Amino acid sequence: MESKVIIVIYADTIFANQIKYTFDLILSTLGIEYEILNANEINADALVISYGHKKPDIKANYHIHIYQSELFGDNYMKLESMPKLPLKRWNDLPIIYEGKGDIRDWVVRNGNIIETNIDIIASSFFMLSRYEEYLVDERDQYDRFPASASIAYKEGFLTRPIVNEYIELLWEWIDSFNLGFQRKKLWGDKDFVACLTHDVDSVKRWNLKSIFKEIIYFNKSPIIKDNTLNVLKRKGRIVKSILSCKDPHWNFKEIIELEKQYGFSSSFYFLIGGKHKSEKNYRISDAKIQRLIDNIKKTGCEVGLHGSFYSYNDIEILRKEKNILEKLVGKIFGIRQHFLRFDIRKTYLLYERIGIEYDTTLGYAQHEGFRTGFCLPFYPYNLDEERCFTTLEIPLNIMDGTFSDLKYKGVTHLETWNYIKSVLMTVKRHSGCIVILFHNSHLDSIEHYGYMQLYKKCLDWIKLNNGIGLSVKHLRDHYNLF
């Protein structure tokens, strides 16, 4: 039998673009070729996957029918089309959209015919397109769609790549027919990929103001919630750092050398700087910063753009910042937005217009996990124009500030490691790609003491579990994702 799947999706031609997009992503993830045919073109020996409100009457020896839900209908792109909570579950699998087939259970098998009311097409599309972010107006103080507003958070599956779980379910059905289909190995001899990234918000910890603050107000610092011995140790590290004139934020050489010990590389995203107070720590025009960027590139790491606070919805700002950085380093492939600010309606369109090839912003500051429900790179769907965006998304999964910031989780190092390890294990189980963000300013030896050891634990785990740590550009170069 040829390695292909024939899919009948013509039950709904109005939403053919959305349905085809989702089938494309699911089956390309599995590495299975397919054709879209009419019911009267079906070969009896073929494996057919059909999608619609009614199971088509076809003479196929092997048939999977997915009953269509009401997402693709009259209420499409209206609040009435949002999933109804609480979600139903099948074997602990959250069902975002329920098909309307008249069958006795979620999955019914009769010989080589499988019918299901788990609408994995609409459910996957909902997550991948960030459908809820178009319709739900809730935003936080930084104009971000918050984790707490998401269906995944409310229903407790934000730390599960639910689209990958739907893909696994479909694969189980395909494989159960024993027709010789083979899944492709995504990463060669590796089980998963970790994209190692660093946002460069700060290159210096010390100035006269910060030194004065440490000396005068140290014992009032909200960071200090530990015993006397640890307080004294921190004071000692501060004195040593100041006297040695070694700024704990200027730690790029240490970060890169640590990664090189494992044979890994990483991406550093630099701010051009702008009007926001968080962007005043350094200037990209400084000779010292330009030498730093040159040295990072020479090590084989990637230099990308960290879009400034107001750039996520302003094309002139974004274009200017890209042009400035490209004059220093050559072509810029990718970006992450400062503060993870992102407008699902606008930001990708700006990227397309100025030639940004990939983004790695789509994670939540407040919570680790899978904002898109998918732990692989993919091209998001433009809900306004009914097409794919041309910018690749490599979703962010882990950020240091999620765990250290008291506004978010504010947990101990042990708890942080347990959260991180859980996401790593999940990505490995799905042969996926995890994006990890450790700011260089979080890998310092004073304010975030211990985070360098946490980062080293991540690298250890990746290496010991047959993963590979790459910059996002290396991901692009090695795996032809662009």
C-alpha positions, 0 to 999 in steps of 0.5 A, spaced: 500 500 500 502 507 498 504 511 504 498 516 503 491 517 507 485 519 503 481 525 506 474 526 505 473 533 507 467 536 502 462 535 507 463 542 509 466 546 503 465 553 506 470 552 512 475 548 507 481 552 508 480 551 516 479 544 515 485 543 510 489 547 514 488 542 520 489 536 517 495 539 513 498 540 520 496 533 523 498 529 518 505 532 516 507 532 524 505 524 523 509 524 516 503 521 512 502 523 505 495 524 503 490 526 498 483 530 498 478 526 494 471 526 492 467 520 495 466 517 488 473 517 487 475 512 493 479 506 492 476 500 496 483 498 499 484 505 501 484 508 508 479 514 509 479 519 514 472 523 513 470 529 517 463 532 517 456 532 520 454 525 517 459 519 515 459 519 508 457 512 505 463 510 501 466 503 500 472 503 503 475 497 507 478 502 512 475 508 515 475 513 520 470 518 521 470 524 525 463 527 527 464 535 526 462 540 531 459 546 531 465 551 531 465 551 523 458 554 523 453 560 523 456 562 530 464 562 527 468 567 530 462 569 535 463 568 542 457 563 542 462 558 538 466 558 544 467 551 548 462 550 553 465 549 560 466 544 563 469 540 558 467 533 557 473 528 557 474 521 554 480 517 558 482 524 561 482 527 554 479 534 554 474 534 548 474 542 546 469 541 541 464 535 541 461 532 534 454 531 533 454 524 531 449 519 533 453 514 536 453 510 543 460 512 545 466 517 544 469 512 540 465 506 536 469 501 532 465 496 528 471 492 524 475 496 520 470 502 521 472 507 527 467 513 528 468 518 533 465 524 537 471 527 539 472 533 534 480 533 534 479 537 527 476 543 531 479 542 537 486 543 534 484 548 530 481 552 536 488 552 540 493 553 534 489 559 531 489 562 538 481 563 536 479 565 543 484 570 543 481 573 537 474 573 541 476 574 548 477 581 550 480 580 557 488 583 557 492 584 563 496 590 565 501 589 559 495 588 554 497 581 554 492 575 553 493 572 560 494 565 562 488 565 567 483 567 561 485 561 557 480 555 556 487 551 557 488 554 564 481 554 566 480 546 564 487 544 567 491 542 561 495 548 560 501 544 561 499 538 556 500 539 549 493 537 547 494 538 540 499 533 540 495 528 544 489 529 539 495 527 534 497 521 538 490 519 538 489 519 531 495 515 530 493 510 534 487 509 530 491 509 523 496 504 526 491 499 529 489 497 522 496 494 521 497 497 514 504 499 514 504 506 515 510 509 518 511 515 522 517 520 521 522 521 526 522 528 526 529 529 529 534 524 527 537 520 532 535 525 537 528 524 541 527 531 542 529 538 541 530 544 546 531 551 543 535 555 548 534 562 548 536 568 552 533 575 552 538 581 553 534 586 558 540 588 562 547 588 561 549 591 568 547 590 575 551 595 578 551 603 578 551 608 583 544 608 584 543 600 585 550 600 589 547 605 594 540 602 594 544 595 596 548 598 602 543 603 605 536 599 604 539 591 603 535 589 610 529 592 607 529 588 600 523 584 599 527 579 596 530 577 602 526 572 606 531 567 608 535 565 614 541 570 617 546 565 614 544 566 607 543 573 608 550 574 610 552 570 604 548 574 599 552 580 602 558 577 601 557 576 594 555 583 593 561 586 596 565 581 592 562 583 585 563 590 587 570 590 589 572 585 583 568 590 578 565 584 575 558 585 573 553 579 575 549 581 568 555 581 564 555 573 564 555 572 557 561 568 556 560 563 562 553 562 559 556 560 552 561 556 555 556 552 559 552 550 553 558 548 549 560 543 554 554 540 552 555 541 545 549 546 545 548 553 542 543 558 544 539 564 541 540 571 544 535 577 543 537 584 543 533 590 545 534 596 540 531 600 546 525 605 546 521 609 550 519 604 556 523 605 562 525 597 562 529 599 556 534 604 558 540 599 561 544 599 555 544 602 548 545 597 542 550 603 539 555 602 544 562 599 542 562 595 548 555 592 546 557 591 538 563 587 540 559 583 545 554 581 539 560 580 534 563 575 540 556 571 540 556 570 533 563 568 533 561 562 538 556 560 533 550 562 537 544 566 534 543 574 535 536 575 534 531 581 535 528 583 542 522 587 540 521 593 544 515 594 549 511 598 544 513 594 537 508 589 538 503 593 534 507 598 531 510 597 524 515 603 524 518 601 531 519 594 529 522 596 522 526 601 525 529 596 530 530 590 525 534 595 520 538 597 526 540 590 528 541 588 521 546 593 520 550 590 526 549 583 525 546 581 518 540 578 516 535 577 522 531 571 522 527 571 529 524 575 534 521 575 541 517 581 544 519 584 550 514 582 556 511 577 551 507 583 549 503 580 543 497 581 539 494 575 535 491 580 530 496 584 528 503 582 530 504 576 525 502 581 520 507 586 522 512 580 521 510 578 514 511 586 512 518 586 514 520 579 513 521 576 520 521 569 519 520 566 526 517 568 532 518 565 539 513 569 543 507 565 544 508 563 551 505 566 558 509 570 563 504 567 568 505 560 567 509 555 564 506 550 559 503 550 552 499 556 550 498 553 543 497 546 545 502 544 540 510 543 542 512 543 535 514 549 530 508 551 526 505 556 521 499 559 525 492 561 522 490 568 520 483 568 522 481 574 518 484 572 511 483 565 512 490 563 510 496 561 514 501 566 516 508 566 513 512 567 520 513 560 523 511 560 531 516 556 535 512 557 542 515 559 548 514 554 554 519 555 560 521 562 562 525 563 569 521 569 571 514 565 571 517 562 577 521 567 581 517 573 580 512 574 586 507 577 581 506 570 578 508 563 581 514 566 586 516 559 588 522 555 591 528 553 586 526 546 588 519 547 586 521 551 579 525 545 577 520 540 578 515 544 574 521 545 569 522 537 569 515 536 568 514 540 561 521 537 559 518 530 560 512 532 556 516 534 550 520 528 550 514 524 550 511 527 544 518 527 540 517 535 541 520 541 541 521 545 547 523 553 548 526 555 554 528 562 556 533 564 561 535 571 561 542 573 562 540 577 568 536 571 571 543 567 571 547 572 575 550 570 582 546 575 586 539 577 585 537 570 582 542 566 586 541 559 584 538 560 577 545 558 574 544 551 577 537 551 575 539 552 568 545 547 568 540 542 571 536 543 564 542 542 560 544 536 564 537 533 563 536 534 556 543 531 554 542 525 559 535 524 555 537 524 548 535 531 547 539 536 543 540 544 545 540 548 539 539 556 538 532 557 534 537 558 527 540 552 528 533 549 528 532 552 522 538 550 519 538 543 521 531 541 520 529 545 514 523 548 518 522 555 514 
